[in-house]
Amino acid sequence: NGDSVALSTTLGSTYNLGAGNDTVATVLATLVADGTDDTVVGFGTGSDTLTVTDAAPTLTDTHFTNVSGAESLTLTNTGDVSVTTGGSFKTAFSDGATLTSAGGGTADSFVYAGGLFDYDTTVTVTNVAKGSNTDAAEDITITTGDGDDTVTLTLSNFIGGETADGAAISITTDAGADTITVTTGTILDQITSEVLTIDA
């Protein structure tokens, strides 16, 4: 059976999880690697999920330095989201990654900078933003690397700038058999910024 673990905010602990579909919930501060009092999370076999509960999380590659064996990353709260991958992310998600962000609010942006991650990636974003902001506050930018990637955006309220400038959605995938699905409201006329750009 899988375990469900909430990481302590006291740093320096090591969590070794065995077989089963495990879920670990944490705040970003616990994952920061400084080489002195690092928290270590080792998932075992199974389909394992790392859940970050912060509002407006900004995850860099160093947040994944001491994580291994994960398959999924779930972001549960509202606010602007930014995830940047590198070598540590690749080690943490060595069999591919499924990223889910379902808490996007009415004025939240989303960035997944995963061009260096060349395993299969699934990115699923649900956001209720209208897309009418002109200061990039509601932009969605997703970049994946090599691998067979799946990008699904559910933006039911998104209609763009309504005859003015508005938010931009940009999806870039690299080599691989990629699947991209974008669902929005009825897009209205928008000037200056392209509403949707896909480079696959």
Phi, psi and chi 1 to 4 in degrees:
 res  aa     phi    psi   chi1   chi2   chi3   chi4
   1 ASN       -  151.5  -66.1  -32.3      -      -
   2 GLY   -82.0  156.8      -      -      -      -
   3 ASP  -104.8  150.9  -60.9  -46.6      -      -
   4 SER  -120.8  115.4 -179.1      -      -      -
   5 VAL  -126.5  132.8  178.0      -      -      -
   6 ALA  -103.5  117.5      -      -      -      -
   7 LEU   -68.3  141.4  -60.2 -169.4      -      -
   8 SER   -70.5  147.9  170.5      -      -      -
   9 THR   -81.1   -4.9   54.5      -      -      -
  10 THR   -78.0  120.9  -59.3      -      -      -
  11 LEU   -79.9  161.7  -56.4  179.6      -      -
  12 GLY    99.0    4.0      -      -      -      -
  13 SER   -88.0  156.2  -61.9      -      -      -
  14 THR  -118.6  128.3  -63.0      -      -      -
  15 TYR  -116.7  113.2  -60.6   82.6      -      -
  16 ASN  -110.2  112.8  -70.0  -43.6      -      -
  17 LEU  -103.2  142.0  -57.1  172.7      -      -
  18 GLY   -90.7 -152.5      -      -      -      -
  19 ALA   -66.9  156.0      -      -      -      -
  20 GLY   115.6  166.8      -      -      -      -
  21 ASN   -88.8   97.2  -60.0  -28.5      -      -
  22 ASP   -96.5  151.2  -56.9  -44.6      -      -
  23 THR  -128.7  128.2  -60.8      -      -      -
  24 VAL  -119.9  124.8  167.4      -      -      -
  25 ALA  -106.7  139.1      -      -      -      -
  26 THR  -157.1  163.3 -176.5      -      -      -
  27 VAL   -97.6  158.1  -65.2      -      -      -
  28 LEU   -60.9  -37.1  -81.8 -178.0      -      -
  29 ALA   -57.8  -30.2      -      -      -      -
  30 THR   -70.3  -26.1  -58.2      -      -      -
  31 LEU   -89.5   -7.9  -62.8  177.2      -      -
  32 VAL   -63.3  129.3  172.2      -      -      -
  33 ALA  -102.6  115.1      -      -      -      -
  34 ASP  -120.4    0.7   60.7   11.0      -      -
  35 GLY    82.6    2.6      -      -      -      -
  36 THR  -115.9  -48.4   57.2      -      -      -
  37 ASP  -134.4   48.3   54.7   -0.9      -      -
  38 ASP   -71.2  142.3  -63.5  -12.0      -      -
  39 THR   -90.2  133.7  -64.6      -      -      -
  40 VAL  -115.2  131.1  177.4      -      -      -
  41 VAL  -123.7  115.8  179.8      -      -      -
  42 GLY  -116.4  108.0      -      -      -      -
  43 PHE   -79.4  149.4  -69.8  102.7      -      -
  44 GLY   -94.3 -154.2      -      -      -      -
  45 THR   -71.5  159.6   58.3      -      -      -
  46 GLY   114.6 -178.0      -      -      -      -
  47 SER   -99.9  102.9 -179.1      -      -      -
  48 ASP  -110.8  144.8  -56.5  -47.5      -      -
  49 THR  -125.5  130.1  -59.1      -      -      -
  50 LEU  -101.6  121.3  178.2   66.1      -      -
  51 THR  -111.7  125.9  -61.6      -      -      -
  52 VAL  -106.3  125.0  174.0      -      -      -
  53 THR  -101.7   -2.3   59.5      -      -      -
  54 ASP   -63.8  149.0  -61.2   70.7      -      -
  55 ALA   -79.0  143.0      -      -      -      -
  56 ALA    50.5   57.1      -      -      -      -
  57 PRO   -78.1  138.7   30.3  -35.6      -      -
  58 THR  -116.4  108.0  -64.2      -      -      -
  59 LEU  -104.4  124.8  -71.1   85.0      -      -
  60 THR  -107.5  174.3   64.7      -      -      -
  61 ASP   -61.2  -29.7 -165.9   53.8      -      -
  62 THR   -67.3  -21.1   57.8      -      -      -
  63 HIS   -66.7  -16.0  -72.9  106.5      -      -
  64 PHE  -107.6    9.7  -55.7  100.6      -      -
  65 THR   -57.7  -38.7  -60.1      -      -      -
  66 ASN  -112.8   27.9  -64.7  -59.6      -      -
  67 VAL  -112.6  137.8  176.8      -      -      -
  68 SER  -144.1  150.7   61.6      -      -      -
  69 GLY    79.4   13.9      -      -      -      -
  70 ALA   -86.4  152.8      -      -      -      -
  71 GLU  -116.4  -29.2  -77.5   77.2   35.3      -
  72 SER  -132.0  146.2  -61.6      -      -      -
  73 LEU  -124.4  121.6  173.4   63.9      -      -
  74 THR  -119.1  130.4  -61.7      -      -      -
  75 LEU  -112.2  120.4  -49.7  173.8      -      -
  76 THR  -104.7  -11.5   59.4      -      -      -
  77 ASN  -108.2  176.6 -140.7  -39.3      -      -
  78 THR   -89.1  175.2   58.9      -      -      -
  79 GLY   105.5  169.4      -      -      -      -
  80 ASP   -63.0  138.5  -61.6  -27.6      -      -
  81 VAL  -119.2  135.4  170.6      -      -      -
  82 SER  -139.7  127.2  177.1      -      -      -
  83 VAL  -129.7  124.2  179.5      -      -      -
  84 THR  -121.8  128.1  -58.6      -      -      -
  85 THR  -101.2  161.6   71.3      -      -      -
  86 GLY  -165.1 -151.8      -      -      -      -
  87 GLY   -64.7  -37.0      -      -      -      -
  88 SER   -69.3  -39.9  -65.0      -      -      -
  89 PHE   -61.9  -40.5 -173.9   92.3      -      -
  90 LYS   -63.4  -37.1 -172.1  172.7 -178.6  178.0
  91 THR   -71.2  -39.9  -60.6      -      -      -
  92 ALA   -66.3  -35.0      -      -      -      -
  93 PHE  -119.0   64.2  -64.4   87.2      -      -
  94 SER   -75.7   -9.5   58.2      -      -      -
  95 ASP  -111.6   14.9  -69.5  -34.7      -      -
  96 GLY   108.4  165.8      -      -      -      -
  97 ALA  -137.3  140.8      -      -      -      -
  98 THR  -117.4  116.7  -64.6      -      -      -
  99 LEU  -110.8  125.5  170.0   62.2      -      -
 100 THR  -125.8  127.2  -57.2      -      -      -
 101 SER  -131.0  108.3  176.5      -      -      -
 102 ALA  -115.7    8.2      -      -      -      -
 103 GLY  -107.6   14.5      -      -      -      -
 104 GLY   -58.5  128.9      -      -      -      -
 105 GLY   -93.2 -162.4      -      -      -      -
 106 THR   -77.7  -12.7   56.5      -      -      -
 107 ALA  -143.8   46.5      -      -      -      -
 108 ASP  -114.3  141.4  -64.7  -19.1      -      -
 109 SER  -100.8  165.3   63.5      -      -      -
 110 PHE  -142.9  129.7  179.7   90.0      -      -
 111 VAL  -131.7  125.2  175.8      -      -      -
 112 TYR  -120.9  108.9  173.4   71.7      -      -
 113 ALA  -102.7   84.0      -      -      -      -
 114 GLY  -115.0   27.2      -      -      -      -
 115 GLY   -63.9  -22.6      -      -      -      -
 116 LEU   -88.8   -4.8  -62.7  177.8      -      -
 117 PHE   -96.8  109.6 -173.7   69.3      -      -
 118 ASP  -105.3   28.6   54.5    4.9      -      -
 119 TYR  -106.2  166.9  -61.8  141.8      -      -
 120 ASP   -56.8  134.5  -64.6   -9.1      -      -
 121 THR  -132.8  135.3  -55.2      -      -      -
 122 THR  -117.1  122.6  -62.8      -      -      -
 123 VAL  -118.9  120.8  179.5      -      -      -
 124 THR  -124.0  120.0  -57.7      -      -      -
 125 VAL  -125.4  128.5  176.9      -      -      -
 126 THR  -117.9  126.0  -58.4      -      -      -
 127 ASN  -143.7  138.9 -169.1  -49.2      -      -
 128 VAL  -104.2   14.1  -63.2      -      -      -
 129 ALA   -65.3  148.2      -      -      -      -
 130 LYS   -82.8  -24.8 -169.9  176.1  178.9 -179.9
 131 GLY    83.2   20.8      -      -      -      -
 132 SER   -98.9   -6.3   57.4      -      -      -
 133 ASN   -71.5  145.2  -79.3   -3.7      -      -
 134 THR  -106.5    4.3   59.9      -      -      -
 135 ASP  -111.3   26.3   58.4   -3.3      -      -
 136 ALA    70.0    8.0      -      -      -      -
 137 ALA   -68.4  -19.5      -      -      -      -
 138 GLU  -119.7   13.3  -63.7  174.5  -29.0      -
 139 ASP   -66.4  148.8  -73.9   -0.5      -      -
 140 ILE  -124.8  121.0  -63.6  174.7      -      -
 141 THR  -129.4  120.1  -54.9      -      -      -
 142 ILE  -127.2  125.8  -64.0  172.7      -      -
 143 THR  -128.9  122.8  -55.5      -      -      -
 144 THR  -116.2  162.7   64.6      -      -      -
 145 GLY   -98.6 -156.4      -      -      -      -
 146 ASP   -63.4  159.5  -64.5  -16.5      -      -
 147 GLY   120.1  164.8      -      -      -      -
 148 ASP   -87.2  100.3  -62.9  -21.4      -      -
 149 ASP  -103.3  149.5  -56.7  -37.5      -      -
 150 THR  -126.6  121.6  -59.6      -      -      -
 151 VAL  -119.4  123.6  177.1      -      -      -
 152 THR  -129.0  118.5  -56.9      -      -      -
 153 LEU  -114.2  125.4  -55.5 -176.3      -      -
 154 THR  -114.7  103.9  -58.2      -      -      -
 155 LEU  -127.3   69.3  -44.6  170.2      -      -
 156 SER   -65.1  -24.6   57.4      -      -      -
 157 ASN   -96.7   -3.1  -67.7  -17.6      -      -
 158 PHE   -75.2  119.3 -166.3  101.3      -      -
 159 ILE  -129.3   -5.0   58.8  174.9      -      -
 160 GLY    88.1 -160.3      -      -      -      -
 161 GLY   -81.5   -6.8      -      -      -      -
 162 GLU    54.3   64.6  -60.7 -177.0   74.7      -
 163 THR    71.4    5.4   71.3      -      -      -
 164 ALA  -124.7 -174.7      -      -      -      -
 165 ASP   -73.1  156.2 -167.1   18.6      -      -
 166 GLY  -155.3 -161.4      -      -      -      -
 167 ALA   -75.3  160.2      -      -      -      -
 168 ALA  -123.9  137.2      -      -      -      -
 169 ILE  -110.7  123.8  -57.7  167.1      -      -
 170 SER  -129.6  124.8  176.0      -      -      -
 171 ILE  -125.8  122.6  -57.4  170.5      -      -
 172 THR  -128.4  121.6  -56.8      -      -      -
 173 THR  -120.4  151.1   60.1      -      -      -
 174 ASP   -96.8 -152.5 -149.1  -30.1      -      -
 175 ALA   -61.1  155.5      -      -      -      -
 176 GLY   122.2  166.7      -      -      -      -
 177 ALA   -88.6   96.4      -      -      -      -
 178 ASP  -101.3  147.3  -56.2  -38.2      -      -
 179 THR  -123.3  125.2  -59.0      -      -      -
 180 ILE  -126.5  126.5  -60.7  169.8      -      -
 181 THR  -130.0  125.1  -56.3      -      -      -
 182 VAL  -126.4  121.7  179.0      -      -      -
 183 THR  -117.0  123.8  -57.5      -      -      -
 184 THR  -129.2  179.1   68.6      -      -      -
 185 GLY   -75.7 -167.4      -      -      -      -
 186 THR   -78.4  111.2  -59.5      -      -      -
 187 ILE   -68.8  130.5  -60.5  -64.5      -      -
 188 LEU   -98.6  169.8  -57.6  178.0      -      -
 189 ASP   -55.0  135.1  -70.5  -18.8      -      -
 190 GLN  -137.7  138.5  176.3  167.2  -55.5      -
 191 ILE  -107.9  161.4   61.9  174.0      -      -
 192 THR    73.0  -74.6  -50.7      -      -      -
 193 SER   -84.8  136.8  -59.7      -      -      -
 194 GLU   -67.6  130.4  -68.4  -75.5   -8.8      -
 195 VAL   -65.0  -44.9  173.1      -      -      -
 196 LEU  -140.8  125.8  176.0   62.1      -      -
 197 THR  -127.3  125.1  -56.7      -      -      -
 198 ILE  -123.8  125.9  -63.8  174.9      -      -
 199 ASP  -125.4   98.6 -177.1    2.8      -      -
 200 ALA  -122.0      -      -      -      -      -
